[in-house]
Amino acid sequence: MRILVIEDDMANRSYLGSVLARYGDVIDVERATPGLDAFFEGHVQKNPLDVIFLDVGLDGLNGYQVEKEIRQFEAEHEVPQRDRVRIVMATGALLLEEVLKGFQLGCDLYLPKPFTREQVQGTMRELGYSLPSV
């Protein structure tokens, strides 16, 4: 499994990376552009990402803009619904309008900040992923 974390807060990025590392390979970046590059590179190399944890409040391109670019790419390249990357939007400001906007653009789940290990693992379970047996 390949997981991308796009998060500008170093503490959140590190925490997510440590929790998600048990599920598979984690790539973490602090800005939108390297995150989009990782997404596109995965498709070019026929090794697409499985899940993206995406911060809404990024500098430059925000999380909604990143989400929109990803979903447009998938639509243009006729990626079947079952093969789309799963997007989890993360934000501390859970206004109803923000949540709705994320879902309208195609996110799969929201993760409220601050989050716990249990919430991150619960999010992965909701996406259909379980921790590998030790």
HUHUUR-V625673 format. One record per backbone hydrogen bond with DSSP energy under -1.0 kcal/mol. NH is the residue of the N-H (numbers start at 1). CO is the residue of the C=O. If there is no record, write none. Layout:
nh = <NH;NH>
co = <CO;CO>
This chain:
nh = <3;4;5;6;7;13;14;15;16;17;18;19;20;21;23;25;27;29;35;36;37;38;39;40;41;42;43;44;45;46;47;50;51;52;53;54;55;56;58;63;66;67;68;69;70;71;72;73;74;75;76;77;78;79;83;84;86;88;89;90;91;95;99;100;101;102;103;104;105;107;108;109;111;113;120;121;122;123;124;125;126;127;128;129>
co = <25;51;27;53;29;9;10;11;12;13;14;15;16;17;20;1;3;5;31;32;33;34;35;36;37;38;39;40;41;43;42;2;2;86;4;88;6;90;56;56;62;63;64;65;66;67;68;69;70;71;72;73;75;74;80;81;50;52;109;54;111;93;95;96;97;98;99;100;101;102;87;87;89;91;116;117;118;119;120;121;122;123;125;124>
